[in-house]
Amino acid sequence: MTGRFDGKVAIVTGASRGIGLGVAERLVAEGAKVLITARKEEALREAVAHLGEENATFVAGAADVSEHQDEAIATAIDRFGGLDFLVNNTGINPVYGRTVEIDLTAAQKILTVNVLAATAWAQKAYAASLGENGGAIVNIASVAGLKPSPMIGMYGVSKAAVIRLTQELAVELAPAIRVNAVSPAVVKTRFAGALYEGREEEVAAAYPMKRLGVPEDIAAAVAFLLSDDAGWITGQNITLDGGLTLTGGV
């Protein structure tokens, strides 16, 4: 790798596995120090051992809890000497069914974790470091936020809000801080398992690229958006979908 993130420090939320861990791996490979978060401490310990304890640390907790956010940001700065990047990856989708019938408590939780927590992380990263020193934020959205997504409608609503949040922050924080988003289609992770397990070939057939995504696909795009190579890009959402939305799919 190029070492283009030498001396940089990143926080990646929801990064004990899946897309978040893939992003952390890519950033470490290119020279960054990374703090990762998730709910389960043991999974985070395993992830840090994989990344290398000289390169990574963790704070366990729920992404939507203010005290957890504060602890994670303070730990990153204390351990690695600063904070340059934030990747808001945490997302939940605990329900499946029609939006008109969704339990409103579940809907509230989706919006709290997927939208309000991402907002809070950005606010606190800005206050702690990015506002003074500059940097970049990438929010993980979804193709479900681009058009109606039957049976996961509130998740789609939340990801549409993440895309709009990205635009608002990009305007407010320019020029010192760039804010962008990526919208993956189905990526082969435990989170998305119900969408493809047992029928991966059938699901992949709808994609012009004839395969589902893998975490490395998302990590490469996130690393680009954080890097100086994307220095004139802000407020954008990159669709990472193997061509799915070109054919009318979600």
C-alpha positions in Angstrom: 0.0 0.0 0.0 1.0 3.6 -0.5 1.1 4.8 3.2 -1.1 7.7 2.2 -2.6 7.6 5.7 0.6 7.7 7.6 0.2 9.8 10.7 -3.6 9.8 10.5 -6.1 8.6 13.1 -9.6 7.3 12.3 -12.6 6.2 14.3 -14.7 3.5 12.6 -18.0 2.6 14.3 -19.6 -0.8 14.1 -16.2 -2.3 13.2 -15.9 -5.6 15.0 -16.7 -7.4 11.7 -18.2 -6.9 8.2 -17.9 -3.6 6.4 -16.6 -1.7 9.4 -13.7 -4.2 10.0 -13.0 -4.2 6.3 -12.6 -0.4 6.4 -10.4 -0.5 9.4 -8.2 -3.1 7.7 -7.8 -0.9 4.7 -7.0 2.2 6.7 -4.4 0.3 8.8 -2.8 -1.2 5.7 -2.3 2.4 4.4 -0.7 3.6 7.5 -3.5 4.9 9.8 -4.1 4.3 13.4 -7.7 3.2 14.1 -10.1 3.1 17.0 -13.0 0.7 16.4 -16.3 0.4 18.2 -19.1 -2.1 18.5 -21.2 -3.5 21.3 -19.4 -6.8 22.0 -16.0 -6.4 23.7 -14.7 -9.9 22.9 -15.3 -9.4 19.2 -13.5 -6.1 19.3 -10.6 -7.7 21.1 -10.3 -10.3 18.3 -10.5 -7.5 15.7 -7.8 -5.5 17.3 -5.5 -8.5 17.6 -6.1 -9.0 13.9 -5.4 -5.4 13.0 -2.3 -5.3 15.3 -2.4 -3.7 18.8 0.2 -1.2 17.7 -2.2 0.0 15.0 -5.7 -0.2 16.6 -7.6 0.0 19.9 -11.3 -0.3 20.8 -14.0 1.0 23.0 -17.1 -1.2 23.4 -20.5 0.3 23.7 -23.8 1.2 22.0 -23.3 3.6 19.1 -26.2 5.8 20.2 -25.1 6.3 23.8 -23.6 9.7 24.4 -21.1 8.5 27.1 -19.8 5.8 24.7 -19.2 8.4 22.0 -17.3 10.6 24.3 -15.2 7.8 25.6 -14.3 6.6 22.2 -13.3 10.0 20.9 -11.2 10.8 24.0 -9.5 7.4 23.8 -8.6 7.8 20.1 -7.0 11.2 20.8 -5.3 10.1 24.0 -3.9 6.9 22.5 -2.9 8.1 19.0 -2.5 11.8 19.5 -5.4 13.2 17.4 -8.4 12.5 15.2 -8.5 13.0 11.5 -11.3 10.7 10.1 -14.7 9.5 11.2 -16.4 6.6 9.5 -20.1 6.2 10.6 -20.7 2.6 9.8 -23.1 1.5 12.6 -26.5 0.6 11.4 -29.4 -1.6 12.5 -32.5 -3.1 10.8 -34.3 -5.1 13.5 -37.7 -5.4 11.6 -38.9 -6.8 8.3 -42.3 -5.9 7.0 -44.5 -3.2 5.7 -43.8 0.3 6.9 -47.5 1.0 7.5 -47.4 -1.8 10.1 -44.1 -1.2 11.7 -43.8 -1.0 15.5 -43.1 2.6 16.2 -40.7 1.8 19.0 -38.6 -0.2 16.5 -38.9 2.6 14.0 -37.6 5.1 16.6 -34.7 2.9 17.4 -33.7 2.6 13.7 -33.7 6.3 13.3 -31.9 6.9 16.6 -29.0 4.5 15.8 -28.8 5.1 12.0 -29.3 8.8 11.8 -29.1 10.6 15.2 -26.1 8.6 16.4 -24.3 9.4 13.2 -25.1 13.1 13.7 -23.8 12.9 17.3 -20.6 11.2 16.3 -20.0 14.0 13.7 -20.8 16.7 16.2 -18.4 15.3 18.8 -15.6 14.6 16.3 -15.9 18.2 15.1 -15.8 19.6 18.6 -12.9 17.4 19.7 -10.6 17.8 16.7 -11.9 18.1 13.2 -13.2 21.6 13.7 -9.8 22.9 14.6 -7.6 20.6 12.5 -9.7 19.6 9.5 -10.3 16.1 8.3 -12.9 13.9 6.6 -16.1 12.0 7.4 -17.6 9.1 5.5 -21.1 7.9 6.3 -22.2 4.4 5.3 -25.7 4.7 3.7 -27.4 2.1 1.5 -29.0 1.7 -1.9 -32.2 1.2 0.2 -32.0 5.0 0.8 -32.1 5.8 -3.0 -35.6 4.5 -3.8 -38.4 2.6 -2.1 -37.2 -0.7 -0.5 -40.2 -2.9 0.2 -40.2 -4.8 3.5 -37.2 -2.8 4.9 -38.8 0.6 4.4 -37.9 2.3 7.6 -34.3 1.2 7.2 -34.4 2.8 3.7 -35.9 6.0 5.3 -33.0 6.1 7.7 -30.4 5.7 5.0 -32.1 8.4 2.9 -31.7 10.6 5.9 -28.0 9.7 6.2 -27.5 10.8 2.6 -29.2 14.1 3.3 -27.3 14.5 6.5 -24.1 14.0 4.5 -25.0 16.9 2.2 -25.9 19.2 5.0 -22.7 18.6 6.9 -20.7 18.9 3.7 -22.0 22.5 3.2 -21.6 23.4 6.8 -18.1 22.1 7.4 -16.4 23.0 4.1 -13.6 23.7 3.2 -11.7 22.2 6.1 -13.8 19.1 6.5 -15.1 16.9 3.7 -18.2 14.8 4.2 -19.2 12.1 1.8 -21.3 8.9 1.8 -21.3 5.5 0.2 -24.4 3.4 -0.6 -23.7 -0.3 -0.9 -26.1 -2.9 -2.3 -25.9 -6.4 -0.7 -22.5 -7.0 0.7 -21.6 -10.5 2.0 -21.7 -9.9 5.7 -23.6 -11.4 8.7 -25.7 -8.2 8.8 -27.0 -8.9 5.2 -27.1 -12.7 5.5 -30.9 -12.9 5.3 -30.8 -11.3 1.9 -28.6 -13.9 0.2 -27.7 -16.9 2.3 -28.8 -20.1 0.6 -29.5 -18.4 -2.7 -26.4 -16.3 -3.4 -26.2 -17.3 -7.1 -29.8 -16.3 -7.6 -29.5 -13.0 -5.9 -26.2 -12.2 -7.7 -27.8 -12.9 -11.1 -29.7 -9.6 -10.9 -26.4 -7.7 -10.7 -24.7 -6.7 -13.9 -21.3 -7.6 -12.3 -22.8 -11.1 -11.4 -21.5 -11.1 -7.9 -22.4 -9.6 -4.5 -20.2 -7.1 -2.8 -17.6 -7.9 -0.3 -16.3 -5.6 2.5 -13.1 -4.9 0.5 -15.2 -3.3 -2.2 -16.7 -0.8 0.3 -13.4 -0.3 2.1 -11.6 0.8 -1.1 -14.2 3.5 -1.8 -14.2 4.7 1.8 -10.4 5.0 1.8 -10.5 7.0 -1.5 -13.0 9.4 -0.1 -11.0 9.9 3.1 -7.8 10.5 1.1 -6.3 13.6 -0.5 -7.1 11.9 -3.8 -10.7 13.0 -3.1 -9.7 16.5 -2.1 -12.2 18.2 -4.3 -15.1 15.9 -3.5 -17.6 16.7 -0.7 -21.3 16.1 -0.2 -21.4 13.2 -2.6 -22.9 9.7 -2.3 -21.2 7.0 -4.2 -23.4 4.0 -5.1 -21.5 0.7 -4.7 -23.8 -1.8 -6.2 -22.2 -3.9 -9.0 -24.6 -2.1 -11.4 -27.8 -3.2 -9.6 -29.6 0.1 -9.7 -28.9 0.5 -13.4 -31.3 -2.3 -14.0 -34.0 -1.1 -11.6 -33.0 -3.2 -8.6 -32.6 -2.1 -5.0 
